[in-house]
Amino acid sequence: MAHHNKRPKRARRCQLSVPGSSEKMMVKAIGLADIDHVFLDLEDAVAPSAKPGARGLIADALNNLNWGKKVRCVRVNDCATEWCHDDIIEVVTKAGRNLDTIMLTKAKSAHDLTFVDTLLNQLEKKLGLPEGRIGIEVLIEEVEGMMNVEEIAKSTPRLECLVFGMGDYSASQGIDVRHIGGDSAYPGDIWHYARFKMTIAARSNGLDPVDGPFANFRDPDGYRREAERASILGMVGKWAIHPSQVEIAQAVFSPDPKEVVRARQLAKAYAEAVARGEGAVQYEGMMIDAASVRIVQNTIDKADLYGM
């Protein structure tokens, strides 16, 4: 679509979840130097009675803490709740200049995104913020959302990222979570179809597909396995619910430095061949052409984004 190239390019190898009701944890998050993205949570990590107060804590953290180059995101409650509009209005009014994205939970249709987009349009005009200043990320964690994921993915130019939230999705589909894991009675990867479907919708609309949480933070091997599966399918990152998961995600979703060097050399060799009027050229014993360069360009783009 025409607005693909207008979206900001943001690193999302790891998205760390931080409860917006905990000043201590928000302060701790800024100390994690090697992390791309932090989302301050107003949804599941915050009790209903604490949500109004957490909005102000989040705004203070956005305005007064040094987040460096991290993507600054706030996860708000879904559109069916009584909190959603106040979450967005208060956080953006108080800290819109220091906020990169709003993460919407439990989206079921494109209408949910239209609501958030319209609200942000109004707030930006009211507050004198640049038009389109604040992007949207959205959780696909309901069966309705997965069925409508293609419409959701093309709903607004503000949308930057689709996240697969397998926890709530399990409840929505009636999946028996006792059969998820190494000794599962279900063969293969139970999330393969959902990840694949969402990733295709994201990629075809110029969005970042991101994998959701892995609950057992004391199982680094399990977390790495799930991150690698997501990466192979074309996802750009994964959530971390604990700081111990951050380093794994940042590593899994980063290209191998040796592959980066090779990709740039291959692209250079092909560019030189094209300049000579050739459509293909031999490189390291293989014949490379435009399709070969298109594949390695993904590696080059990642390396450029991550400063490699």
N, C-alpha and C positions, 0 to 999 in steps of 0.2 A: 504494500500500500504506500501511498505517497508520503505519509508521515513517518515511515521507518527511519529515514536518515535524520529526522529532527529530534529523535529521542536521545537524551544524554547517554553516553556509554559509562556504565558504572561497574566496578568490580563487585562480584557477589559469590566468590568462592566459598565463603562461610558467612552465614547470617546467624549472629549470636542473639538468643532470646534473653532479655533482661527485664525482670518485674519492675513496672513503673512505680510501684508503691515502695520500693526499697532504694533509698538514697545510697546506702552502702554498696549495693550491687551495681548501681549506675556508675559510681565513682570507680569501682573495681574494673568496670568494662573499659573505661578510657585508658587504663593502664595496659591493656592488651594491645601492644603496638602492631603486631602482625595479624591484623584481622581486617577484612574488607568492609563489613557491614554489621551494624548493631540495630536491633529493633527493640524499642522500649514498649513494654506490653501493658495494655489496658484491658485485655480480654481475660483469658483463662488463668493467668498468673495473679490476678487481682480480685479479691473478694468483692461482691456487689457493694457492700457498705463502704469499701475503700476506693472505689472507682472515682468519685468526684474529687477526692483529695489527691489522688495519684496524678490527675491531669496537671495540677499546679506543680507537683514535684517534677514531672517530666519536662514541663516548660522551663523550670528553673535549671534543670540539668542541661537542656539544649542551649540555653542562653549563657550559662556561666561555666560550663566545663569545656575543656579543650579536647575536642573529638578528633583533631588532626584531619587525616584524609578519609576517615571512615564515612561510609554512607550512613546518614542519620535518618532513622525511620521510626514511626510510631504505629503500633498495631492497635486498631480500634475495634470496638464491638460491632457485630453485624447489624445490618439494616433492619432486622426484625426486632431489635431490642430497643429499650427506652434510652439507651446510653449513646448510641452511634452519633447522632447529630451533635450532641453536646461535646463528645470526645473531640470531634473534628473542629468545631467552632472554637472551643476554649484553647486547644493546643495550637491551632494555626493563628488565632488572634494574639496569643501571648508569645509564640516562638516561631512564627511562620518564616522569618528570615533565616532561621537556623535549622530548618527542617528540609530534608531532601524528598522524602516520600511518606505517604500514608499507606499502611497495609490494611486492606479490608478483609475481614474474616467471613467465612461461610457464604460466599456469593453463590447465588442460585441461578441468576440470569443476568443478561446485559443491563437490565433495568437497575440493578443494584449499583453497577458502575456509573450509570447515568446520573443517579442521585448524588453520588460522591463527587463526580465531575462538576455537576451544576453547583453544588455547595462550595467547592473550591474556587470555581469561577467567581462566584459572588464575593467570597472572602478576599480573594486577591484584588478585586476591584476596590472593595471597601478599605483594605489596608494599604493600598498603593504598592502591592507586590507585583513583580513582573508577571505577565500573563503566562500561565503554564509553568510557573516556578516550582510547584510541588507535584511530583509524580505520584502514580498509584501502583501499588503491588497488590495482588489479590490471591487469596487462598482458595484453591479448588479442593473442598473437603466435604462436599455433599454430593449425593448421586445426581441431583438435579444440576448442580454446577458442572459435573463431569459430562452429562448429556448435552449441556449448553456451552461447553468450553470453547467451541469455535466462535460462537456469537460473542461470548465474553471477551475473547482475545482481540476482537476487532471493534470493541465497543467505544473506545475513546483514545485519542492520541496521547493522553496522559499516562495510559497504562504502559508499564515498563517490564513487568515481571509476573509470571504465574508460578505459584508454589503449590506442590502437592502435599496436602495435609492428611497423611494416612491415618492419624489417630481418630479424628472425628469422622473421616471417611469410612473407617471400619464400622463405627456405630451406625452410620447412615445406610450402609449396604447390608448390615446384619452379619458382618464377617466375624467368625469365631476366632478371637485373638489367641485362644489357647493353642491354635494350630499354626501360629506364625513363629518361624525360627528354625533352628537347625534340625529338630526332630519333627518337623511338620508332617502331617498326614497328607498335605497337598504338595504335589511334586513341583519343583521349579520355584520361580520367584512369583509370589502371590501378587506383587505390585506391578508386574511387567506391563500388563495391558494399560493400566491407569497412567503409569509413567510415560509409556510410549505415546498414548493418545494425547496427553497434555503437552508433551514436548513437541509433537508435530504441530499442534495448534499454536504454541508459542513461537516456534521457529518460522512458521509460515506468515506470521504477523510481526516479525522483528522484535519479539519479546525474549527476555531471559527466562528459561525454565529452571526452577530450583526445586530440589528435593527437600522434604520436610524432616521432622525430628526422628531420632533414634533414642528411645527412652532409657535404655540401660547404659548410662555413661560409664559404668564400671566394666564394660565390654568393648574395649577399643578395637579388637579384631572384627567384631560384628559391625561396629560403626564403619570401619574402613571397607568392609565387604559391601555394605549398602551404598556407600559413597561411590565406590568403583562401579557398581552396577548403574547408578544414575549417570555417572560420567560417560560411560560407554554409550549410553543412549543419547547423549548430546546435551545433558543438563550441565549448567555452568557452576552449580554450587549446591551446598546442603546446609541445613540448619544445625546449630549447636545449642544444646540446652545446658551445657556445662563447659567451662573454659578448657577442660581436658580434651574436648573434641575439636577445638579450634585448629590446632596444628595439623591434625589429620586431614581435615577438610581442605585447609589451605594448600596442603601438599598434593592431595589426590586430584584436585581440580586445576593444578598448575601444570603446564606442559613441561616435559623433561628438557632441561637446558641443552642437552645434546641434540634432541629433536628440533629444538628451535634453531640451532645453528644449521642443521641439515636443511630445514625448511627454507630458510633464507638463502642458502646456497643454491638450492634447487630452483627457487623462484628467480634468482639472478641468472642462472644458466638458461632458463627458458626465455627470460626477457632479452638476453643477448642473442638467442636463436631467432626470436621474432624480429629483432632489429636487422638481422642478416636476411630476413625474408623467408625463414624456415618455420614450419608449423610444428615441428617436433625435434627433439635433440636427445642424444644419449647422455645419461648421467648415472654414474656408479653402476654401469652395466645394464641399466634399464632405459627404455624409451619413455620419455616424458612428453606430455602435451598439455593443452589447456585444462583438461580434466584433472591431471596430476597436480597442477598448480592450484586449482580450486580447492582441492583437498588439503594441501599443506597451508593454504592461506588461513584456514581456521586456526592452525597453530601459531602462525605469525600474528594474527589479530589478537589472540589471547596474550601472547608475549608482549606485544605493544601496550595492551591495556594494563598489564600487571607490572610493567616497567622492567621486563627481562631483556 
